[in-house]
Each structure stands twice: as C-alpha cells, then as structure tokens.
Amino acid sequence: MIAVVALALGAALAYGVADFLGGVAARRATVFASTTVNYAVAALVLVVVVSATGGVWSLPAVTSGLIAGVLALIGFLAFFAALAAGPISLVTPVIALLSSAVPVAAALIIGDPLGPLVWVAVVAAVVGSVLIGMEHRLSVSGLSTRTVVFTLAAGLGFGFATVALDRVPDDSGLVPVLLDSVTGAVVLLAVALLAPVSAPIRRLLALLDPPAASLESAAPARESDRSPARTEDGDESPAEAGTHGLASTAMLSAAAAGLLTGIANVLLMLGLHAGNVAVVAVLTNLYPLATMALAWIVLREHLSRVQLVGALLALAASVLLGVA
C-alpha cells in the first residue's frame, strides 16, 4: 500500500504544481491556448516514456484510453468554464467531491475489497479535498444553470476518466494514458485550426475565459494604452514588446505545466495498475493542496481555516493509507 500511496501523492503533487502554472498561464493568455500547449507537451512526454517502456496495444487498452481521453478533455474544459461562471467557493469543492465520488462508487460496485481503516482514510481524503477547495464560505448566490452544467461535467468527466483508465489489462503499461493525452491534444489542435474560420467555435472558446477578461478586452482603450504598435523606425513599441513578453512567459508556464502533467499521468497510471481505484483517485484528487501551498508561498494568498483543516485531513488520510 505504501507504494500506491507514494505514486498517488506524487501524481497529486505534480498535478497541483501543474495546475498552479497552468493558472498563471491562463491569466496571461487565453484558457484555450494555455490548455492546448499543456496537452501537447504532456502528450509528447507520454510518447517518449511509452517508446522507452512499451506496453501491449490491446483492444481494451486502446478503447479505455480513448474514452478516458474524451472524458478528461471534457472535464478539463468544463473545469475552467465552471470557474469562470462561478461562484468559485461552490464550484471547486463540488468538482473535487464528484471527481473522488465516482471512482469510490465504482470500487463499491465492482466489489474491490478494502478494510475499515482504508475506508475511513478514503472518506477523510474526500472531505479534505473538498475543504481545501473552499476559498471562502459556501454560497449559492448567483448560481446559474450554466454553472451547474459545467460543474457536473467537470467532476463527472474527471471521475469517469479515472475509472476508464483503471479498467485496462495490466500488460497495457502506459498505453492507455498515452492515448488519453494524445486524444485531448489532437482534438484541441484540430479546434485551434478550425477556430479562425468558424465563428461558432470562437464563441464557444470565449466561454472558457472569465467574463471580466472579456469585458476588459472589449472596453475602449485608455489614452495611456494607445501607444503605436510600431515606432517610426519600424521597431516594436514598448507596449507591443511587453505584450509579446507576457505571451512568451505564459506559453513557457503552460509548457512547464504540460511537462508536469505528463509526469503526473505516468504516476497515476502506475498507481492504478498497482492499487485500488478508490484509494488512488482520492489521493490524487488532493492536488489542490500543492496548488494552495504555492499560492500561499509565491502569490502570498491568504489561506482560510477551512482550507487548513482540509490540509490536515488530507495528511491524516495519507498516513492512514500508508500504514493500512
């Protein structure tokens, strides 16, 4: 069990740091652009790893990998759309709850044997992941149908994607999670190629970004912002150079997030091969703990008491699972 806990927590750490870097990238570029780069780099990592380690390309492995890829992509895009729709204080914990609840329910239905201590730890980890996602007190004010739909799609998408990856033969190795990443990358790149010539696709992609950002970009420019794109000599103006610098930094952050996401996917798949889907899923879904810690250290964001309680529950659950 210790090895399974280590793999799952390693995946959670990598996912959490990747989530932080991806969030930084999404603040400086569009959600779609940063997500596409993230997926492309993660897929490249998996291609390299699978080329070195191999794996059997059986029909169950390929089918499960493709299904997981579609579900994970839906979950990923719906996650950002739900955050944009808000309220975040309700969206984040509900997504965390659903992402863990689906694999736990699957373990119960399948009949995977787990001892009483393990179930106590699983429940503690689920509650901890929900509390970690609560930045403020829960509020349903301003809750819209759009928010509900995106939240359910994100939580169920992530949860069922994990279950799909778990239902593969042991000899498949990392092939399923490779197909998971490649499927998402191919779909995103296809959408990127179609977006310039398709207004409906552009409108759909615009839903992924926060409304405030859209309003800001649509507002008239201030006089101080109206610097010429080029100087009289044809060189870039300071404003244009600054914009390009932010975009480059965003893409580097997204690429780093993709590298960590690829590593996390490898650890997740190894954990699913070695252990129970409920245990692996709930520990992996503790990834907001790493994101929260980085936000506190790097961005000096305030942590609520509820989040600290969630972190303590997560740590307690990890210890219980390690000794179970």
C-alpha positions in Angstrom: 0.0 0.0 0.0 2.9 2.4 0.7 4.0 2.2 -2.9 0.4 3.0 -4.1 0.2 6.0 -1.7 3.6 7.3 -2.9 2.6 7.1 -6.5 -0.8 8.7 -6.0 0.6 11.5 -3.8 3.4 12.0 -6.4 0.7 12.4 -9.1 -1.2 14.8 -6.8 1.9 16.9 -6.3 2.7 17.1 -10.0 -0.9 17.8 -10.9 -1.0 20.5 -8.2 2.1 22.3 -9.4 0.9 22.0 -13.0 -2.4 23.5 -12.0 -0.7 26.4 -10.5 1.5 27.0 -13.5 -1.5 26.5 -15.8 -3.4 29.1 -13.8 -0.6 31.6 -14.2 -0.5 30.9 -18.0 -4.3 31.3 -18.3 -4.1 34.7 -16.6 -1.7 36.0 -19.3 -3.1 34.2 -22.3 -6.5 32.5 -23.1 -7.6 29.3 -21.3 -7.8 27.5 -24.6 -4.2 28.5 -25.8 -2.6 27.5 -22.4 -4.6 24.3 -22.3 -3.6 23.3 -25.8 0.1 23.8 -25.0 -0.3 21.9 -21.8 -1.9 19.0 -23.5 0.6 19.0 -26.4 3.6 18.8 -24.1 2.0 16.2 -21.8 1.3 14.0 -24.9 4.9 14.4 -26.0 6.1 13.3 -22.6 3.9 10.2 -22.8 5.1 9.4 -26.3 8.7 9.4 -25.1 8.0 7.3 -22.0 5.9 4.7 -23.8 8.5 4.4 -26.5 11.0 3.5 -23.8 8.8 1.3 -21.7 6.5 -0.3 -24.2 3.1 -1.9 -23.5 0.5 -4.1 -25.2 -1.8 -2.3 -27.6 -4.8 -4.5 -26.9 -8.4 -3.5 -27.8 -9.4 -3.0 -24.2 -6.4 -0.8 -23.6 -7.0 1.3 -26.7 -10.7 1.6 -26.1 -10.3 2.7 -22.4 -7.5 5.1 -23.3 -9.6 6.8 -26.0 -12.7 7.0 -23.7 -10.6 8.4 -20.9 -9.1 11.0 -23.3 -12.5 12.3 -24.3 -13.8 12.4 -20.7 -10.7 14.1 -19.3 -10.8 16.7 -22.1 -14.5 17.5 -21.4 -13.7 17.7 -17.7 -10.7 19.9 -18.2 -12.5 22.5 -20.4 -15.6 22.3 -18.2 -13.5 22.9 -15.1 -12.2 26.3 -16.4 -15.6 27.2 -17.7 -17.2 26.5 -14.3 -14.6 28.6 -12.6 -15.3 31.4 -15.0 -19.1 31.1 -14.4 -18.7 30.9 -10.6 -19.2 31.1 -7.7 -15.7 29.5 -7.2 -16.4 28.8 -3.5 -19.1 26.3 -4.5 -17.7 25.1 -7.9 -14.3 23.9 -6.7 -15.4 21.7 -3.8 -18.3 20.2 -5.7 -15.9 19.2 -8.6 -13.5 17.8 -6.1 -16.3 15.8 -4.4 -17.6 14.3 -7.7 -14.0 13.6 -9.0 -13.5 11.4 -5.9 -17.0 10.1 -5.5 -17.2 8.5 -9.0 -14.2 6.2 -8.5 -15.2 5.4 -4.9 -18.7 4.4 -6.2 -17.0 2.3 -8.9 -14.9 0.5 -6.4 -18.0 -0.3 -4.4 -19.9 -1.6 -7.4 -17.0 -3.6 -8.7 -16.5 -5.1 -5.2 -12.9 -4.2 -4.7 -12.0 -5.4 -1.1 -11.0 -2.6 1.3 -10.6 -2.8 5.0 -12.4 -0.5 7.5 -9.3 1.6 8.2 -8.8 2.2 4.4 -12.5 3.4 4.1 -12.0 5.8 7.0 -8.9 7.2 5.3 -10.8 7.4 1.9 -13.6 9.4 3.5 -11.1 11.7 5.3 -9.3 12.3 2.0 -12.5 13.1 0.1 -13.6 15.5 2.8 -10.1 17.0 2.9 -10.1 17.6 -0.8 -13.5 19.4 -0.6 -12.4 21.6 2.2 -9.1 22.5 0.5 -11.1 23.8 -2.5 -13.2 26.2 -0.3 -11.5 29.6 -0.5 -14.5 31.2 1.3 -17.7 30.0 2.8 -20.1 28.2 0.5 -22.6 30.4 -1.3 -25.2 29.7 -3.9 -25.9 33.3 -4.7 -25.6 33.9 -8.5 -25.7 30.2 -9.2 -26.8 29.7 -12.8 -27.8 26.7 -14.9 -24.6 27.2 -16.8 -22.6 26.9 -13.6 -24.4 23.7 -12.6 -23.9 22.1 -16.0 -20.2 22.9 -16.2 -19.6 21.8 -12.6 -21.3 18.5 -13.1 -19.5 17.9 -16.4 -16.1 18.7 -14.9 -16.5 16.5 -11.8 -18.1 13.6 -13.6 -15.7 13.8 -16.5 -12.6 13.6 -14.3 -14.1 10.9 -12.2 -15.2 8.6 -15.1 -11.9 9.2 -16.9 -10.0 7.8 -13.9 -12.4 4.8 -13.8 -11.8 4.2 -17.6 -8.0 4.2 -17.1 -8.4 1.7 -14.2 -10.3 -0.8 -16.4 -7.4 -1.9 -18.5 -5.2 -5.0 -18.6 -2.1 -5.0 -16.5 0.1 -5.6 -19.6 -1.0 -2.4 -21.2 1.5 -0.4 -19.3 1.2 3.3 -20.0 -0.5 2.9 -23.4 -4.0 3.9 -22.1 -2.8 7.2 -20.5 -0.8 7.9 -23.7 -4.0 7.6 -25.7 -5.7 9.8 -23.1 -3.2 12.6 -23.6 -2.9 12.3 -27.3 -6.7 12.3 -27.8 -7.0 15.5 -26.0 -4.1 17.1 -27.8 -5.4 16.1 -31.2 -8.9 17.4 -30.5 -7.5 20.8 -29.2 -5.1 21.2 -32.1 -8.0 20.5 -34.5 -10.2 23.1 -32.8 -7.3 25.6 -33.0 -7.1 25.1 -36.7 -10.8 25.5 -37.2 -11.3 28.4 -34.9 -10.0 31.1 -37.3 -12.6 30.2 -39.9 -15.5 29.3 -37.6 -17.4 31.9 -35.6 -19.4 29.4 -33.5 -16.2 27.7 -32.3 -14.7 31.1 -31.4 -17.9 31.9 -29.4 -17.6 28.5 -27.6 -14.0 29.1 -26.7 -14.8 32.6 -25.4 -17.0 31.0 -22.8 -13.9 29.4 -21.2 -12.4 32.7 -20.2 -13.6 34.9 -17.3 -16.2 37.4 -18.2 -14.1 40.2 -16.6 -11.3 39.5 -19.0 -13.7 39.6 -21.9 -15.2 42.9 -20.7 -11.8 44.4 -20.2 -10.6 43.4 -23.7 -13.9 44.8 -25.2 -13.7 48.1 -23.4 -12.3 51.2 -25.1 -8.6 51.6 -24.7 -7.4 54.4 -22.4 -5.2 57.1 -23.8 -2.2 55.7 -22.0 -2.8 52.3 -23.7 -3.0 53.7 -27.2 0.7 53.6 -27.9 1.6 52.9 -31.5 2.3 49.2 -32.4 5.5 50.3 -34.1 7.9 53.2 -33.8 8.7 55.4 -36.7 11.8 53.3 -37.3 9.6 50.2 -37.6 10.7 48.7 -34.3 8.3 47.2 -31.8 6.8 49.8 -29.3 7.3 49.1 -25.6 3.6 48.2 -25.3 3.9 45.6 -28.1 7.1 44.2 -26.8 5.5 43.9 -23.3 2.6 42.0 -24.8 4.8 39.6 -26.6 6.8 39.1 -23.4 3.7 38.2 -21.4 2.6 35.8 -24.1 6.0 34.1 -24.2 6.0 33.8 -20.4 2.5 32.3 -20.5 3.4 29.7 -23.0 6.5 28.7 -21.1 4.4 28.3 -18.0 1.9 26.3 -19.9 4.7 24.1 -21.3 6.1 23.5 -17.8 2.6 22.6 -16.7 2.4 20.1 -19.6 5.7 18.5 -18.6 4.4 18.0 -15.0 1.0 16.8 -16.2 2.7 14.2 -18.3 4.7 13.0 -15.3 1.6 13.0 -13.2 -0.2 10.9 -15.8 2.6 8.4 -15.7 2.4 8.2 -11.8 -1.4 8.0 -11.9 -1.4 5.1 -14.4 1.3 3.2 -12.4 -0.8 3.7 -9.2 -4.0 2.4 -10.9 -2.1 -0.7 -12.0 -0.7 -1.3 -8.5 -3.7 -0.4 -6.3 -7.4 0.2 -5.8 -9.0 2.9 -7.9 -10.8 4.5 -4.9 -7.5 4.9 -3.0 -5.6 6.2 -6.0 -8.3 8.6 -7.0 -8.9 10.2 -3.6 -5.2 10.7 -3.0 -4.6 12.1 -6.5 -7.5 14.5 -6.0 -5.6 16.1 -3.2 -3.7 18.0 -5.8 -5.3 21.4 -4.8 -3.1 21.1 -1.6 0.0 21.7 -3.7 -1.7 24.5 -5.7 -2.8 26.1 -2.4 0.7 25.9 -0.9 2.2 27.5 -3.9 -0.4 30.2 -4.0 0.4 30.9 -0.3 4.2 30.9 -0.8 4.5 32.6 -4.2 1.4 34.8 -4.5 1.0 35.5 -0.8 -2.6 34.4 -1.0 -4.5 34.1 2.3 -5.5 30.6 3.5 -8.7 30.1 5.3 -9.1 28.0 8.4 -11.4 25.6 6.5 -8.6 25.0 4.0 -6.1 24.3 6.7 -8.5 21.8 8.3 -8.8 20.2 4.9 -5.0 20.0 4.6 -4.7 18.3 8.0 -7.4 15.8 7.0 -5.5 15.1 3.7 -2.3 14.5 5.6 -4.0 12.2 8.1 -5.7 10.2 5.4 -2.3 9.8 3.6 -0.7 8.5 6.8 -3.6 6.1 7.5 -3.4 4.7 4.0 0.3 4.3 4.3 0.0 2.1 7.4 -3.1 0.2 6.3 
